[in-house]
Amino acid sequence: MNAALSNNFAFAGANACVAFGWPSGRRFTVPAPPAAEKVVITGGAALTPAGEGIEALWEAWWQGRRLGADEDGLRVARAVFDPAAHIGARDRRRMDRLSQLAVASCRAALAHAGLEADEHTGVVLGTGLGPMRSIEDFLLPVLGGCPAHGSPAVFPNTVFNAAAGQVAMHVGAKGPTSTVTTGHAAGASALTVAHDLLLQHRAEAVLCPAVEDLSPGVLAAYRGLPLFDDAGYTLAEAGIALVLERESSARARGARILAEFAGHGAAGDAAGIGRWNAQGEGVERAMRAALAHAGLTPGELTGIWANAAGLTRADAPEALATGRLAAEARCPVHTPKQTLGEPVGAGAQMAALLALTAWTTPADGVAAGPVLINSSSLGGTHISLVLRPATEN
């Protein structure tokens, strides 16, 4: 046998195939690497506690409005959106809230990009919490009664890639799909996967939503962790999507290019769950790796969008790291999560939309130019992204 295929077909239309063959020189040859390209952002959408739309998100941040309210000792900001405005009644009945946020935000992002999804469009979804509401809805009756109490209507939504599958089905995106969960850095991680898929020519465009739904069980878990006793911390729901494309594909269809996704870097503290390197060394390595990937120096930055969300034990190390880099860059450090809340895995997408809006909206202390965006998980995994205006080269 000279070659073999191994197939795996999962829920929500996620299909994979691996080809095995003899090493190069015996029968098969390695294809030439794809030509160097850039990855660009051509659309975005936001469903957040500030309301529907990017403009609502921007206004809430620029006005310094602190979102959310107390829910049994934990400050929570709920996403404000009308599922009926985006999804028909029949389809909504098959979706949980997480999928509704994903489908609604992706439809709006595609419209913003002027793009119709097809077999060349992928979906890479990031979520730190996943479908916990559906998992609770399915398991609690089972645990409280018997296996027969498990709802077959709820069960399909309990798998982590269900929301990405709903997006693919409802917008017609039939390209590669993946669901990434890296805790509070899930959205940033999804963006790096989408970036690399595009550069490998696996797709022409990739929808990259980050979605979070705060179920009763999730809130109970956060309340039970002593890490979250900081009064300045707010948990937030969100459905925030970006449309990424290869620059050649975007220009071929005459798309409006909002930004270039120029580079990314990742590093870990390896200090254990809920612990960070006290000096912010992991964050700094991630930032410098992202700058190196983008071919930039700190002095070229016009801003750093920090991960800081009101957790002193996580924010203090990052502040040391961003302070060292900002001193070289002489640029401001923005902390939108301090007022808008921590949208768990959607922080990178939120900061990206704010940075893009800042480039086109007159605002004191915000200049158009390359920016760094930081995201960190509670396990000390740090991911940094570099965006720059489309006119930057």
N, C-alpha and C positions, 0 to 999 in steps of 0.2 A: 504494500500500500504506500503510495507516494504522498497522499494528502487526505486530510479528514476535516470535517466541520463539526463543531459542538454548539448546539443550539440551546437557548434558554429563553422561554417566553413567560413573562410574569404578569401580574395584575396590571390594570390600567394601560395596557398596550405597550409595555416596556419590553422590547425584544433585543436580544443580543446573540451574536454569532462569532465564534472564534475559529479561525482557520489555522490548522497545523500542517506543516510541510517540512521536507528535508532542508537542511541548512543551505544557504546561498552557495551556488557552484555545483550542486548536485542536480537540481531540477529547477528551482525557482530563483529569481533575482529580486533584490531589494529595490523598490521603486525609488526614484530620485526624490530628494526632499523638496517640498513645495517652495515656490519663490517667496522671498521676504515680503511681508505685507504689514499693514497697520490694522488695528482693530479700533472701530469708532462706535460712538453712541449716537443713535439716530432718533430715539424716542424714549419717553418715560411717562409714568403715571403714578399717582399716590392716593391711597385710601388710608387715612390716618385719623387720630383723634382731633386733628385740626379741621377735618372735613375732607371733602372730595376735591382732588386736584392739586397740582404742584403749587399753584398760586396761594391756595389756603395754607399749605405747609410753610411756604416762604413767609407769608405775613405773620403767622404765629411765631416763627423764630425771630423775625426782624423786630417784632413788637415786644419780644421777651415774655410772651404769655406762658405761664406755667400751666400745663394741661393736666387733667386728671382730677380724681377725687378719692377720698378715703373709702376703702372697702374692707371693713373689719381689721383695721390696723395696717393695711398695706395700701399705698397710693397706686391707683390703677387708672390708666387712660384708655378708654374704649374707642375703637375705630368707628367713625361716623360715616356710614354709607348706606345706600338703599339698594339691596340686591336686585329688586324688581326692575330697577332702571337699567340693569345690565344683562339680566338673565331671565328667560321666560319661566313661568310658574312650573311647567312640567319638568324642566331641567333642574330647577332649584330643589325640587323634592328629592332628587337623587344626590344632592351635594350637601356636605357639612359646611360650616361657616368658613373653615380654612379653604376649601375648594372655591367657595363663592368669592372670597377675597382674591384668590389667585386668578380665577377666570375674569373677574371684573377688572382687575388692574391690568391684566395682559391685553384684554380687548382695548382698553383705553390707551395703553402704550403703543399698540400696533396702529391705532388710528392717529396718534400723535406722530408716529414715524412715517405714516402714509404707506404702510406695507401690508400686503396680504400674505398670510402664512401659507406655506405649501410644503412639499416633500423636501425642500432645501432649508427649511426652518426648524431649528431645534428648540428644546425647552430644558433649561437647567434651573431647577428650583432650589432655593435655600430655605431651610426652616430649622430653628433651634429646638422647638417644642414638638413639631409634627402634629398629627391628628389626635391629640390627647382627648378632645371632647368626644370624638367618635369612639375611641378606645374605652372611655368611661361609660358612654351610653351603651356599649355592647357588653362590657364585662360586669358592671355593677348589678344588673338583673341576674346574670349567671351566678355571681358570687352570693347574691342574696336569696337565690332560689334554686334553680337547677339549670343544666346545660340547655334544656329546651326553651329557656327564656331568652337566649341569645337571638337577637334580631338579624335575619339574613339581609334585610334592607340596609342595616347599619354596617354590617361586617366589611363590605368592600371598601369603605372609607377608613378602615383602621390601619391599612398599610401606608407606609410613609410616602410612597410615590403616587398615591391616589390623586392628590391635588394636581400634580404635573400631568397625569393622564387626563384629567378633566380639562385642563388647559389645552392639551394637544387635540383632544376630540372636538372641543367647541370652537377653536380658532383654526383648525386644519393644519397644525404644525406636525408634520410627519417625519421630521429629521431626528437626529440623535437626542435622547432624553436622559436626564439623570436627576436624582434628588440628593442634595448634599445637606448633611446635618453636622455642624461643627459648633454646636451650642450658640453662644452669643456672637460668634464670628461666621455663622452659616451663610449669610448673604454675601459676604466678602469672598468666602471660599467658593460659592457658586459662580461668582463673577470670574474668578481665576480659571475655573474649569471651562466656562463658556469662552473665555479669551483664548485658551489653548486649543479648544475644539475648532475654533474659526481659523487659527493659524495652521492647523493640520488639514484644512480644507475638508473637514467632515460636514460642514454646513456653510451656507451663504449668510445666514442670520441666525441668531439665537435669542429667544425670549428668556430673560433672567429675572423672574420674580422672587421676592423674599416675603414670606407670609407668616403671621403669628396670630393665634387665637388663644386668649386666656380663659381656659376652662376652670370650673370650680376646683378640680383636683390639682391643676397647675398652681393656682393661687395658694391652695393649702400647703403645697410643697414649698413654695417660696417663703410663706409665713413661718414655716418650721425651721428654716435655715438661719442661724444667727448672723450670717453674712449680710442679711438684708434688713438689719435694724437701723440703717442710716436714714434719718428723717428726710434727706434730700433726694431719695431714690424713688423713681416712678417707673412702674412697668407699663408698657404700652402695646396695644395691638397695632397691626399694620398689614397692608397689602401694597407693596411698592415694587414696580416692575421697570426694567430697562430693556431696550432693544439694542443688541450689539450686532454689528455687521463687519465683514471685511471691507476695508476702504474701497477696494476695486468694485465690489458688488454694490455698495452704496452709491458710488459715483455713476456706475453704469445705469442705475435707475433714476438718477437725478435727485437723490435724497438730500435733505438738509442735514448736514453733519453738525452735531451739537458739541462733540468733544472727541478727543482721541484717548483711548485707554492705553496708556503708554507703557505701563509696567506694573509688576506686582512682586511682593516678597513675603516670605513667611518665616517665623522662628518660634521656638518654644522655650519656656522657662524651665520645664521639667522639674518643677518644685512640688507638684502634687495638686490635687483638685482644690480649688479655692485658695491657692497660694500663688504669689507672684514674686519674681526677683525684685528685691526691695529697691534696687537702683535702676530698674527699668531696662536692663540690658537686653532682654528678649525683644521688647518693643523697638529699641533702637536698632537692633540687628535687622528686624523686619523692614523698618523704614529705609535703612541704608541699602538693603538688598533691592527694594523696589526702585529706589533712585538709580542704582546701578543698572538694573534691567531696562529702565527708561532712558539711560544715557544722560542723566542729569546730575547736577551738583546741588547741594543744599542751598547755595546762593541763588539758584534760579527759581526757587519756590516763592509763591506769593501767598501761601496759606497752608496751614495744617488743620485738618478736621479731625479732632481727637475722639477717642472712644469714651472719654470720661462721661459717666452717667450718674454720679452721686454716690458711688461706693468708694469710700475713702481708701480701703486697702488695695483697691485696683487702680484708682485714679492717681494716687500719690506717686507710684513708680512710673506711670506713664508721663505724668507731669515733669518728672526729672528728665526723662528721655526726650520728650518734645522740647523741653527747655533747652537742652544741649543742642538739638538740631536747629531750633528756631533762632538760637543765638548766632549760628553760622549763617542762617538764611535771612535773618532780620525780617521775619514775617510773623503775622499774627497767628495765634492758635485759637480755633473756634471750638466751642463745646455745646453743640445743639441739643444733645441728650439731657443736659442739665435742666432744660425747661420743657422740651417736647416729650421727654421720657425715653426710656430704653426700650426700643421695639424688638428686643431680644435679637433674633438673627437678621433683622432688616435694617440695621444701623448703617451699613455701608451704602445701600441703595438710597437711604434717606439723605446721607451726607452728600452723595453724588449729585442728587437733584438740587440740593441747596447750593452746592458749588457751581453747578451749571447755571442756575438762576442768578447767582451773584455776578457772574461774568456779564450778564446782559441787563442787570438792574442797577441803576446808580445807588451805591450804598457806601457810606463812610467806612473806611478801614478794610474794604474788600476790593482787591484788584484782579483784573483778568490775567491769568497766567497759570503755570503748572501748580498743582496742589497735591498734597498727600492726604489720604484718607485711612484712618486706623480703625481696626476692629480687633477685639480680643475676646476669647472665650473665658469662662470661669476656670478652665483647666490650665490657663497660661499659654494658650496658643494665640499667636499674634499674626495678623495679616494686614499688610499695608498695600494700598493701591495708589498709582500715580495717574492723574487725569490732567490733560492740558487742552486749551482751546484748539479748535480745528485748524486755526491759522498758524499755530505753533509748529515748527519743524525741527 
